[in-house]
Amino acid sequence: MDQRPPTTRWRTTLPTLLRRALRRPTPTTPPAAHPTNPDAVVDCAVYVNGQRQPGRPHYTDAHDHSRRNRRAFVWLGLHDPTPAVMTAVGHTFGLDDLHIAQALTAGHRPTLQRHDDTTLLVLRTAAYVEHTELTDTSEVVDTGDIMIFIGDRFVVTVRHGAPGALTTVRHHLQQRRTLLTEGPWAVAYAICARMVDQYLDVANHVETDLERLEETVFARDRTADIAHIYQLKREIVELKRAVLPAQAPLRTLAGPTDGPPPALRRWFTDVDGDLARAVDRVNAYDDLLNSILQSRLAQLAVEQNNDMRKIAAWAAIAATQTAVAGIYGMNFTHMPELHWRYGYAGALLLMATAALTLHRLFRRSGWL
């Protein structure tokens, strides 16, 4: 028990009370728990019964809302997130540490992974780069990747690179309320359908470039350089790396699996069919470009052969002149027509006649 007088206790506690009153309150949530990056968080929305709820909440609040309502889910879209943002998002939605690390790097191969209750679907994005003419440094296809984390009541999309924006996908999907009632897998289906449509669109533009390149290769005045063909070949290979590996994950989603609900499997089957069309077209373009490349190499070999024949023909014409001039340049005492008045003119006439005759013979045989 405090034995000090009341006045002494008051003097002691008054400064303490003042310090407590003026002390800055301690925040309940650490600042690092909710890092903000306007460039990383593209959009965040809560969907209930297939309808988007008003506003754009923070992803933590949206996740809490979706957990309280069994008919709700949240769609969070990220673009090139920083490690702090991705770590906070991963901890909020319960993502695996390996998945968080994968989401911070670009260039992943299309795949389908499942860890606990979360499914990771990785796809490559593709876009056609407009250009006036094909050169040896032209960029024709721009690619990136998108990672889709699908949970029971959330879907998180992490996009790397410029192509593959999902604003149009979100807008069109929000107009299909019946499809959105299927939950997060409806978002995965819409993204897959959009990526495959982009593959077909890029393939259409590449086909136009191939037609122009084919015309220049087989034209009379050929302007296509071998470096142009190799450049387009590299761009098609980059497109193949995006399209061909996507067959395995989409085929798995279209079949009997624990992922999409049965009502969405036929939609994934339709996307898989469109992807097969894109694969066939890209493979056909690659084969056609190989044929164009072989044709151009054959043309170069023929052109080099023609050049060698022209050089040989002119060398033969020059050899006759050298032979005549060399014989009459010798210092022999007894030579035919050595003292003839018109010997010099006769030698020149002989040289000209031999040159014209050989030139005509070579032109008739196609060597000149």
WOQUIPE-V501409 format. One record per pair of residues at least 4 apart in sequence whose ideal C-beta (glycine too) atoms are under 8 Angstrom apart, sorted by the first residue. I is the first residue (numbers start at 1). J is the second residue. Records with the same first field share a line. If there is no record, write none. Layout:
I: J / J
This chain:
2: 9
4: 8 / 9 / 12
5: 9
6: 10
7: 11
8: 12
9: 13
10: 14
11: 15
12: 16
13: 17
14: 18
15: 19
16: 20
17: 21
18: 22
19: 23
27: 31
29: 33 / 34
32: 84 / 88
33: 88
34: 58 / 60 / 88
35: 82 / 84 / 85 / 88
36: 41 / 85
37: 41 / 81 / 82 / 84 / 85
39: 79 / 80
40: 78 / 79 / 80 / 81 / 82 / 85
41: 59 / 76 / 77 / 78 / 81 / 85
42: 77 / 78 / 79 / 159 / 166 / 167
43: 56 / 75 / 76 / 77 / 167 / 170
44: 56 / 57 / 58 / 59 / 62 / 74 / 75 / 76 / 77
45: 52 / 53 / 56 / 62 / 74 / 75 / 170
46: 52 / 53 / 57 / 62 / 65 / 66 / 72 / 73 / 74
47: 51 / 52 / 53 / 72 / 73 / 74 / 75 / 180
48: 53 / 69 / 71 / 72
49: 71 / 72 / 177 / 181
50: 177 / 178 / 179 / 180 / 181
51: 177 / 180
52: 174
53: 65 / 72
57: 61 / 62 / 65
58: 62
59: 63 / 74 / 76 / 89 / 92 / 93
60: 64 / 92
61: 65
62: 66 / 74 / 76
63: 67 / 74 / 92 / 93 / 154
64: 68
65: 69 / 72 / 74
66: 72 / 73 / 74 / 153 / 154
67: 153
68: 72
70: 153
72: 153
73: 153 / 154 / 155 / 183 / 184
74: 153 / 154 / 155
75: 154 / 155 / 156 / 157 / 170 / 184 / 187
76: 89 / 93 / 154 / 155 / 156 / 157
77: 156 / 157 / 159 / 166 / 170
78: 85 / 86 / 89 / 103 / 156 / 157 / 158 / 159
79: 158 / 159 / 160
80: 159 / 160
81: 85 / 86 / 89 / 103 / 104 / 158
82: 86
83: 87 / 104
84: 88
85: 89
86: 90 / 100 / 103 / 104 / 158
87: 91 / 100
88: 92
89: 93 / 95 / 156
90: 94 / 95 / 96 / 97 / 99 / 100 / 103
91: 95
93: 118 / 149 / 151 / 154 / 156
94: 116 / 118 / 151
95: 99 / 100 / 103 / 118 / 149 / 156
96: 100 / 115 / 116 / 118
97: 101
98: 102 / 115
99: 103 / 113 / 115 / 118 / 120 / 149
100: 104
101: 105
102: 108 / 120 / 147
103: 147 / 149 / 158
105: 160
106: 144 / 145 / 160 / 161
107: 145 / 160
108: 122 / 145 / 147
109: 122 / 124 / 241 / 245
110: 122 / 123 / 124 / 242 / 245 / 246 / 248 / 249
111: 120 / 121 / 122 / 245 / 248 / 249
112: 119 / 120 / 121 / 122 / 248 / 249 / 252 / 253 / 259
113: 119 / 120 / 122
114: 118 / 119 / 120 / 258 / 259
115: 120
117: 151 / 152
118: 149 / 150 / 151
119: 149 / 150 / 151 / 259
120: 147 / 148 / 149 / 150
121: 147 / 148 / 150 / 188 / 192 / 249 / 253
122: 145 / 146 / 147 / 148 / 249
123: 145 / 146 / 148 / 191 / 192 / 195 / 246 / 249
124: 143 / 144 / 145 / 146 / 195 / 241 / 242 / 243 / 245 / 246
125: 143 / 144 / 145 / 146 / 159 / 161 / 163 / 164 / 195 / 198 / 242
126: 141 / 142 / 143 / 163 / 164 / 195 / 198 / 199 / 202 / 239 / 242 / 243
127: 141 / 142 / 143 / 162 / 163 / 164 / 198 / 202
128: 140 / 141 / 142 / 201 / 202 / 205 / 206
129: 138 / 139 / 140 / 141 / 142
131: 138 / 139 / 140
133: 138
134: 138 / 140 / 209 / 212 / 213 / 228 / 231 / 232
135: 228 / 231
136: 225 / 227 / 228 / 230 / 231
137: 231
138: 228 / 231 / 232 / 235
139: 235
140: 205 / 206 / 209 / 231 / 232 / 235
141: 202 / 206 / 235 / 236 / 238 / 239
142: 161 / 162 / 163
143: 161 / 163 / 238 / 239 / 241 / 242
144: 159 / 160 / 161 / 162 / 163 / 164
145: 159 / 160 / 161 / 164
146: 157 / 158 / 159 / 160 / 164 / 166 / 191 / 195
147: 157 / 158 / 159
148: 155 / 156 / 157 / 187 / 188 / 191
149: 154 / 155 / 156 / 157 / 158
150: 154 / 155 / 184 / 185 / 187 / 188 / 259
151: 155 / 184
152: 184
153: 183 / 184
154: 184
155: 184 / 187 / 188
157: 166 / 187 / 191
159: 164 / 165 / 166
163: 198
164: 195 / 198
166: 170 / 191 / 194
167: 171
168: 172 / 194
169: 173 / 190 / 191 / 194
170: 174
171: 175
172: 176 / 190
173: 179 / 180 / 186 / 187 / 190
174: 180
176: 180
177: 181
179: 186 / 189 / 190
180: 186
181: 186
182: 186 / 261 / 263 / 264
183: 261
184: 188
185: 189 / 259 / 260 / 261 / 264
186: 190 / 264
187: 191
188: 192 / 253 / 260
189: 193 / 260 / 264 / 267 / 268 / 271
190: 194
191: 195
192: 196 / 250 / 253 / 268 / 271
193: 197 / 267 / 270 / 271 / 274
194: 198
195: 199 / 246
196: 200 / 246 / 271 / 274 / 275 / 278
197: 201 / 274
198: 202
199: 203 / 239 / 242 / 243 / 275 / 278 / 282
200: 204 / 274 / 277 / 278 / 281
201: 205
202: 206 / 239
203: 207 / 239 / 278 / 281 / 282 / 285
204: 208
205: 209
206: 210 / 232 / 235 / 236 / 239 / 285
207: 211 / 281 / 285
208: 212
209: 213 / 232
210: 214 / 232 / 285 / 288 / 289 / 292
211: 215
212: 216
213: 217 / 224 / 228 / 229 / 232 / 289 / 292
214: 218 / 288 / 292
215: 219
216: 222 / 223 / 224
217: 222 / 224 / 229 / 292 / 295 / 296 / 299
218: 222 / 295
219: 223
222: 299
224: 228 / 229 / 296
225: 229
226: 230 / 293 / 296 / 297 / 300
227: 231
228: 232
229: 233 / 289 / 292 / 293 / 296
230: 234 / 293
231: 235
232: 236 / 289
233: 237 / 286 / 289 / 290 / 293
234: 238
235: 239
236: 240 / 282 / 285 / 286 / 289
237: 241 / 286
238: 242
239: 243 / 282
240: 244 / 282 / 283 / 286
241: 245
242: 246
243: 275 / 278 / 279 / 282
244: 279 / 282
246: 250 / 275
247: 251 / 272 / 275 / 276 / 279
248: 252
249: 253
250: 254 / 268 / 271 / 272 / 275
251: 255 / 272
252: 257 / 259
253: 257 / 259 / 260 / 265 / 268 / 272
254: 265 / 268 / 269 / 271 / 272
255: 265
256: 265
260: 264 / 265 / 268
261: 265
264: 268
265: 269
266: 270
267: 271
268: 272
269: 273
270: 274
271: 275
272: 276
273: 277
274: 278
275: 279
276: 280
277: 281
278: 282
279: 283
280: 284
281: 285
282: 286
283: 287
284: 288
285: 289
286: 290
287: 291
288: 292
289: 293
290: 294
291: 295
292: 296
293: 297
294: 298
295: 299
296: 300
297: 301
298: 302
299: 303
300: 304
301: 305
302: 306
303: 307
304: 308
305: 309
306: 310
307: 311
308: 312
309: 313 / 366 / 367
310: 314 / 367 / 368
311: 315
312: 316 / 367
313: 317 / 358 / 359 / 362 / 367 / 368
314: 318 / 368
315: 319
316: 320 / 358 / 362
317: 321 / 355 / 358 / 359 / 362
318: 322
319: 323
320: 324 / 351 / 354 / 355 / 358
321: 325 / 351 / 354 / 355
322: 326
323: 327
324: 328 / 347 / 350 / 351 / 354
325: 329 / 347 / 351
326: 330
328: 335 / 347
330: 335
332: 338
334: 338
337: 343 / 346
338: 343
339: 343
340: 346
342: 346
343: 347
344: 348
345: 349
346: 350
347: 351
348: 352
349: 353
350: 354
351: 355
352: 356
353: 357
354: 358
355: 359
356: 360
357: 361
358: 362
359: 363 / 368
360: 364
361: 365
362: 367 / 368
363: 367 / 368
